[in-house]
């Protein structure tokens, strides 16, 4: 399904009945990242998966995006489809969008789950991001697939879940370069750590213990900056902890939501 919101066409899926949960995906992915959670949670929740600006079937304008802009997209889309105060779960870039939206629009979410994400990058990360953009622009998105998969998923998952791994590789390849570069411009500048204490929604942080993209120390910093929040570390999971260990991830999410429902 698509809606016109905040000046772009935003694609989303919505399945199931019950309390609403909104999922926001990582960079170079789309709503399909959450297939394992949708299959389980749609039996008792209304599950909404959003394709971020520049990803999936959502419009991919040229130029740099900002986190404020991505938060505005989220707010405008939820208003347009009349989803009020959903539970929110965002992974990596999705977690950054969740932070930005919760700070800009207090009360927008009933609960906030931030998975495998960060609230601040070190200055030296700038050259890393610039290198990835250069590779994508000069060689195409296919050139970043292998390295991305190695950061996102454990070797054991990649070797035993070949079909799902290739599906995610397809998500990366199909991401528009404009969307990839535009979102990197947004997330690379994230600096919310000192403001996280302003968020009043119950919050949980989840991280794969083997996450090399946003290592556990980043999740620990978020949890420390949010009084009353909790932290769940998922064993044998890398950056896409929801894919690597879907049962453990979904259990952590639903246990937290039940506590605050």
C-alpha positions in Angstrom: 0.0 0.0 0.0 1.1 3.6 -0.6 0.2 6.9 0.8 1.2 10.5 -0.1 2.7 12.0 3.0 5.3 14.7 3.6 5.6 15.3 -0.1 6.6 11.7 -1.1 4.9 8.4 -1.8 5.5 6.2 1.2 5.0 2.4 0.9 3.9 0.3 3.8 2.3 -3.0 4.6 -0.3 -3.5 7.3 -1.6 -6.9 8.4 -3.3 -8.4 11.4 -5.7 -7.0 14.1 -5.1 -5.7 17.6 -2.7 -3.2 19.1 -0.5 -1.5 16.5 3.2 -2.1 16.1 5.2 -0.1 13.6 8.5 -1.5 12.3 11.3 0.6 10.7 14.2 -1.2 8.9 17.9 -0.8 8.5 19.8 1.1 5.8 19.8 -0.6 2.4 16.8 -2.8 3.3 13.0 -2.4 3.3 10.0 -3.7 5.2 10.7 -7.3 4.2 13.5 -7.3 6.8 10.7 -7.9 9.4 9.1 -11.0 7.7 9.8 -13.3 10.6 8.2 -10.9 13.1 5.2 -10.2 10.8 4.5 -13.8 10.5 4.4 -14.3 14.2 3.0 -11.0 15.5 0.2 -10.5 13.0 -1.7 -13.2 14.8 -2.3 -10.8 17.7 -1.2 -7.3 16.6 -1.8 -4.9 13.7 1.7 -4.9 12.2 2.8 -2.0 10.0 6.1 -2.2 8.2 7.3 1.1 6.5 9.7 1.5 3.7 11.9 4.5 4.6 12.4 7.4 2.2 14.8 6.2 -0.6 14.2 2.5 0.1 11.9 -0.3 -1.1 8.9 1.2 -3.0 9.0 4.6 -1.3 10.1 7.7 -3.3 13.9 8.1 -3.5 14.6 11.8 -4.1 18.1 12.9 -5.0 20.2 14.8 -2.4 20.9 14.5 1.3 18.2 13.6 3.7 18.0 14.5 7.4 16.9 12.6 10.5 14.3 15.3 11.1 13.0 14.7 7.6 12.8 10.9 8.2 11.0 11.5 11.5 8.5 13.8 9.6 7.9 11.1 7.1 7.1 8.7 9.9 4.7 11.1 11.6 3.0 12.1 8.4 2.5 8.5 7.3 1.0 7.4 10.7 -1.3 10.4 10.7 -2.4 9.7 7.1 -3.2 6.0 7.8 -4.7 6.9 11.2 -2.4 4.8 13.4 -2.3 6.5 16.8 0.4 5.8 19.5 1.7 2.5 18.1 4.4 0.5 19.7 7.5 1.2 17.7 10.4 -1.1 16.9 13.3 0.2 14.7 16.6 -1.5 13.9 19.8 0.3 13.0 18.6 3.3 10.8 15.1 2.5 12.0 16.2 2.9 15.6 17.7 6.3 14.7 14.4 7.3 13.1 12.6 6.2 16.2 14.8 8.3 18.4 14.4 11.4 16.2 10.6 11.0 16.0 10.2 10.4 19.8 12.2 13.5 20.5 10.5 15.7 17.9 6.9 14.4 18.5 6.6 13.5 22.2 3.9 10.9 22.8 3.9 9.6 19.2 4.8 6.1 20.4 3.3 4.0 23.2 6.6 2.1 23.6 10.0 2.4 21.9 12.2 -0.5 21.0 15.6 0.5 19.6 17.5 -2.5 18.1 21.2 -2.7 17.0 21.5 1.0 16.6 23.4 4.1 17.9 22.7 7.6 19.2 26.1 8.9 18.1 29.0 8.1 15.7 32.6 8.9 16.3 34.1 11.5 13.9 36.3 8.9 12.2 33.2 7.1 10.9 32.7 9.9 8.4 35.4 8.5 6.0 33.8 5.0 6.2 30.4 6.4 5.2 32.0 8.4 2.4 33.7 5.3 1.1 30.5 3.3 1.0 28.7 6.1 -0.9 31.6 6.3 -3.4 31.6 2.5 -4.0 27.8 2.5 -4.5 27.9 5.4 -6.9 30.8 4.2 -9.0 30.2 0.4 -8.9 26.5 0.0 -8.1 24.9 -1.4 -5.0 25.9 -4.9 -5.9 29.5 -4.0 -4.9 28.5 -3.6 -1.2 26.4 -6.7 -0.9 29.0 -9.2 0.4 30.6 -6.9 3.0 27.2 -5.8 4.2 26.0 -9.4 4.6 29.1 -10.2 6.6 28.4 -7.4 9.0 24.6 -8.1 9.2 24.4 -11.8 9.6 26.5 -14.4 11.4 28.5 -16.9 9.3 26.5 -19.7 10.7 23.2 -18.1 9.6 24.5 -17.3 6.1 25.7 -20.9 5.7 22.4 -22.5 6.9 19.8 -20.1 5.7 20.9 -19.5 2.2 17.5 -18.6 0.7 16.9 -15.9 3.4 20.4 -14.6 3.0 20.0 -14.3 -0.7 16.7 -12.6 -0.2 18.3 -9.9 2.0 21.1 -9.6 -0.6 18.4 -8.8 -3.1 17.1 -6.0 -0.8 20.5 -4.4 -0.8 21.0 -4.7 -4.5 17.6 -3.1 -5.3 18.1 -0.1 -2.9 18.3 3.1 -5.1 21.7 4.7 -4.8 20.0 8.0 -4.2 18.2 6.5 -1.2 21.3 4.9 0.2 23.4 8.0 -0.1 20.6 10.3 1.1 19.9 8.2 4.2 23.7 7.9 5.0 23.8 11.7 5.0 21.0 11.6 7.7 22.2 8.8 10.0 25.9 9.7 9.9 25.1 12.9 11.7 23.0 11.4 14.5 23.8 13.0 17.9 20.9 12.3 20.2 22.7 10.8 23.3 22.4 13.9 25.5 18.7 14.3 24.7 17.5 10.7 25.2 16.5 11.4 28.8 13.8 13.6 27.4 11.9 10.6 26.0 9.1 9.6 28.3 7.8 6.5 26.4 8.9 3.2 28.0 12.0 2.1 26.1 13.9 -1.1 25.5 17.3 -1.5 23.7 18.1 -4.8 21.9 21.4 -5.8 20.5 23.0 -8.8 19.0 26.1 -9.8 21.0 28.1 -10.2 17.7 26.9 -6.9 16.1 29.9 -5.4 14.4 27.9 -2.6 12.7 26.6 -1.0 15.9 28.5 -2.9 18.6 27.0 -3.6 22.0 28.8 -0.6 23.5 26.6 1.7 21.5 23.4 0.0 22.8 24.8 0.2 26.3 25.3 4.0 25.9 21.7 4.4 24.7 20.3 2.4 27.6 22.5 4.4 30.1 21.2 7.7 28.7 17.5 6.6 29.0 16.6 6.3 32.7 14.3 3.4 33.3 15.1 1.7 29.9 16.1 -2.0 29.7 18.8 -3.7 27.6 18.5 -7.2 26.1 21.6 -8.8 24.5 20.8 -11.6 22.0 23.4 -14.4 21.8 24.7 -15.6 18.5 23.3 -12.7 16.6 25.0 -10.0 14.5 23.6 -6.7 13.2 20.2 -8.0 12.0 19.5 -9.7 15.3 15.8 -10.0 14.3 16.8 -12.2 11.4 19.7 -14.0 12.9 17.7 -15.0 16.0 14.1 -14.2 15.3 12.5 -16.2 18.1 14.7 -14.6 20.8 14.2 -11.1 19.2 10.4 -11.5 19.0 10.3 -12.8 22.6 12.2 -9.8 23.9 9.9 -7.5 22.0 6.6 -9.0 23.0 7.7 -9.5 26.7 8.5 -5.8 26.8 5.2 -4.7 25.1 3.2 -6.9 27.4 4.8 -5.2 30.4 3.7 -1.8 29.2 0.3 -2.6 27.7 
